[in-house]
Amino acid sequence: MAKSSLSSDKEVKKEKEGLDIKLTGFESDSKDLNTLLGSQRTDKNKEGLGYNAVPYPPAQVYSPPKKDLSWTGLPEFVDDTVTDYSRPTPSIDS
């Protein structure tokens, strides 16, 4: 009976060591998960980090669209009509 109790003690120690290793791994993973969750920020916490650097548009301010003045000053091209629709004939030098 002494041998069987020694072998069962060794088995218990091996099992305890295996469980201790698993427990250490779970504790480490739990710390990593807590660190990850703590590092994630909500939108409310992002203020001051450059996320709200673009100011909001002023309230109740209306600026009408500007007139397109790109065609002003070009009246010399108003009556530029095409009167000759013929194609030039190619000339062959001999």
C-alpha positions in Angstrom: 0.0 0.0 0.0 2.9 2.3 0.6 3.8 2.2 -3.1 0.3 3.0 -4.3 0.1 6.1 -2.0 3.5 7.3 -3.3 2.4 7.0 -6.9 -1.0 8.6 -6.1 0.9 11.5 -4.4 3.1 11.9 -7.5 0.0 11.9 -9.7 -1.7 14.5 -7.5 1.5 16.7 -7.6 1.6 16.5 -11.4 -2.1 17.3 -11.7 -1.6 20.2 -9.3 1.3 21.5 -11.3 -0.7 21.3 -14.5 -3.6 23.2 -12.9 -1.2 25.8 -11.5 0.2 26.4 -15.0 -3.3 26.7 -16.5 -4.3 29.1 -13.7 -1.2 31.3 -14.4 -2.1 31.3 -18.1 -5.7 32.3 -17.4 -4.6 35.1 -15.0 -2.2 36.4 -17.6 -4.8 36.3 -20.3 -7.3 38.0 -18.0 -4.8 40.9 -17.4 -4.2 41.2 -21.1 -8.0 41.3 -21.8 -8.5 43.9 -19.0 -5.7 46.0 -20.5 -7.2 45.8 -24.0 -10.7 46.7 -22.8 -9.3 49.6 -20.8 -7.4 51.0 -23.8 -10.6 51.2 -25.9 -12.2 54.6 -25.7 -15.7 55.7 -26.3 -16.6 58.7 -28.5 -17.1 60.8 -25.4 -13.5 60.1 -24.2 -11.9 60.9 -27.6 -12.4 64.7 -27.1 -9.1 66.5 -26.7 -7.2 63.9 -28.8 -7.6 65.6 -32.1 -10.8 63.8 -33.1 -12.9 67.0 -32.8 -10.4 69.3 -34.4 -12.8 70.4 -37.1 -15.1 73.0 -35.7 -18.9 72.7 -36.3 -20.4 75.1 -38.9 -21.9 78.2 -37.4 -25.5 78.0 -36.6 -28.2 79.8 -38.7 -25.7 81.4 -41.1 -26.7 81.3 -44.8 -24.4 82.4 -47.5 -26.0 82.4 -51.0 -24.0 80.9 -53.8 -21.8 83.3 -55.7 -22.6 84.2 -59.3 -20.5 82.6 -62.0 -18.5 85.4 -63.5 -16.3 83.3 -65.7 -18.0 84.3 -68.9 -17.8 88.1 -68.3 -15.3 89.9 -70.5 -15.7 87.6 -73.5 -18.2 89.5 -75.7 -15.9 89.3 -78.7 -16.7 85.6 -79.0 -20.5 86.0 -78.9 -21.1 86.2 -82.7 -18.4 83.7 -83.7 -20.5 81.6 -86.0 -19.3 79.0 -88.5 -20.3 79.7 -92.1 -18.1 77.3 -94.1 -18.8 73.6 -93.4 -16.7 72.3 -96.3 -13.7 70.0 -95.7 -10.4 71.0 -97.2 -9.2 68.7 -99.9 -5.7 67.2 -99.4 -3.1 68.3 -101.9 -0.6 65.8 -103.3 2.8 67.2 -104.2 4.3 65.6 -107.3 
